[in-house]
Amino acid sequence: MKKRTANRIITLLTAAVIALGAVSVYQYNRAEDYRRMADAGYQRAFSELCTSVSGLDTALQKAQYATSPTMISAVCTEIFGKAMTAQMSLGVLPLSTQELEQTAGFISRVGDYAYSLSRLAAQGAPYTKEQL
């Protein structure tokens, strides 16, 4: 009877170790999948940030040449949209340094200023030299 009990215990322990190993492999694979998905999300956010900042630069250059209130409103709305997209992309990135916070603040101010100019332009007011 003792030999039979010992065999059962060894069999149960072996099955438990195998099950634990299988669960460990499964959980490791899930963790790797999540890590890959997070990395892909960060890469997408960084790419979106670069695209938005580039588009923001282009729109800011266009704003210097806008003359009519309609053009000013359109360009300022574009600037606001690009600034908001850049800000959202910065928020997704897993970085938090003082420089990035200052960059996010600057982008936010650019977007807010462009929004206020767009509202003024919608009322028919062109740029003043000070605003430009």
C-alpha positions as CSV (number, residue, x, y, z in Angstrom):
1,M,0.0,0.0,0.0
2,K,2.8,2.4,0.7
3,K,4.4,1.9,-2.7
4,R,1.0,2.6,-4.3
5,T,0.5,5.8,-2.3
6,A,4.0,6.9,-3.2
7,N,3.4,6.3,-6.9
8,R,0.1,8.4,-6.7
9,I,1.9,11.2,-4.9
10,I,4.7,11.2,-7.5
11,T,2.2,11.1,-10.3
12,L,0.2,14.0,-8.9
13,L,3.3,16.1,-8.2
14,T,4.5,15.4,-11.8
15,A,1.1,16.4,-13.2
16,A,1.1,19.6,-11.0
17,V,4.6,20.5,-12.2
18,I,3.7,20.0,-15.9
19,A,0.5,22.0,-15.4
20,L,2.4,24.8,-13.7
21,G,4.9,24.8,-16.5
22,A,2.2,25.0,-19.1
23,V,0.5,27.9,-17.3
24,S,3.9,29.7,-17.0
25,V,4.6,29.4,-20.7
26,Y,1.1,30.6,-21.5
27,Q,1.4,33.6,-19.2
28,Y,4.8,34.4,-20.5
29,N,3.5,34.4,-24.1
30,R,0.6,36.7,-23.1
31,A,3.0,39.1,-21.4
32,E,5.2,39.2,-24.6
33,D,2.1,39.8,-26.7
34,Y,1.1,42.7,-24.4
35,R,4.6,44.1,-24.5
36,R,4.7,44.0,-28.3
37,M,1.3,45.7,-28.5
38,A,2.5,48.4,-26.1
39,D,5.6,48.9,-28.2
40,A,3.6,49.1,-31.4
41,G,1.3,51.7,-29.8
42,Y,4.3,53.8,-28.6
43,Q,5.8,53.6,-32.1
44,R,2.5,54.6,-33.7
45,A,2.2,57.5,-31.2
46,F,5.8,58.7,-31.9
47,S,5.2,58.5,-35.6
48,E,1.9,60.4,-35.2
49,L,3.8,63.0,-33.1
50,C,6.4,63.5,-35.8
51,T,3.8,63.8,-38.5
52,S,1.7,66.3,-36.4
53,V,4.7,68.5,-35.5
54,S,5.8,68.5,-39.1
55,G,2.3,69.5,-40.2
56,L,2.2,72.1,-37.5
57,D,5.4,73.6,-38.8
58,T,4.0,73.7,-42.3
59,A,0.7,75.3,-41.1
60,L,2.6,77.9,-39.0
61,Q,4.6,78.9,-42.1
62,K,1.3,79.1,-44.1
63,A,-0.2,81.3,-41.4
64,Q,2.5,84.0,-42.2
65,Y,1.1,84.4,-45.7
66,A,-2.6,84.2,-45.0
67,T,-4.2,87.5,-45.8
68,S,-8.0,87.2,-45.8
69,P,-10.0,86.3,-42.7
70,T,-11.2,83.1,-44.4
71,M,-7.7,82.0,-45.1
72,I,-6.6,82.9,-41.5
73,S,-9.5,81.0,-40.0
74,A,-8.7,77.9,-42.1
75,V,-5.0,77.9,-41.4
76,C,-5.5,78.6,-37.7
77,T,-8.0,75.7,-37.5
78,E,-5.5,73.5,-39.1
79,I,-2.8,74.6,-36.6
80,F,-5.2,73.9,-33.7
81,G,-6.0,70.4,-35.1
82,K,-2.3,69.6,-35.5
83,A,-1.5,70.9,-32.1
84,M,-4.2,68.8,-30.5
85,T,-3.0,65.7,-32.3
86,A,0.6,66.3,-31.3
87,Q,-0.5,66.8,-27.7
88,M,-2.5,63.5,-27.6
89,S,0.5,61.7,-29.1
90,L,2.8,63.1,-26.4
91,G,0.3,61.9,-23.8
92,V,0.6,58.3,-25.0
93,L,4.3,58.1,-24.9
94,P,5.8,56.6,-21.7
95,L,8.2,59.4,-21.1
96,S,7.9,62.1,-18.5
97,T,10.7,64.6,-18.4
98,Q,10.7,68.3,-17.8
99,E,11.6,68.9,-21.5
100,L,8.6,66.9,-22.7
101,E,6.3,68.7,-20.3
102,Q,7.6,72.0,-21.6
103,T,7.1,70.9,-25.2
104,A,3.6,69.8,-24.4
105,G,2.9,73.1,-22.8
106,F,4.3,75.0,-25.8
107,I,2.2,72.9,-28.2
108,S,-0.8,73.6,-26.1
109,R,-0.2,77.3,-26.1
110,V,0.3,77.3,-29.9
111,G,-3.0,75.5,-30.3
112,D,-4.9,77.8,-28.0
113,Y,-3.5,80.9,-29.6
114,A,-4.4,79.6,-33.1
115,Y,-7.9,78.8,-31.9
116,S,-8.3,82.4,-30.5
117,L,-7.0,83.8,-33.8
118,S,-9.4,81.5,-35.7
119,R,-12.3,82.9,-33.7
120,L,-11.3,86.4,-34.4
121,A,-10.9,85.7,-38.1
122,A,-14.4,84.1,-38.2
123,Q,-15.7,87.5,-37.0
124,G,-13.9,89.1,-40.0
125,A,-10.8,90.5,-38.3
126,P,-7.5,90.0,-40.1
127,Y,-4.2,89.7,-38.3
128,T,-2.6,92.7,-36.6
129,K,1.2,93.0,-36.8
130,E,1.4,92.1,-33.1
131,Q,-0.7,89.0,-33.5
132,L,1.4,87.9,-36.5
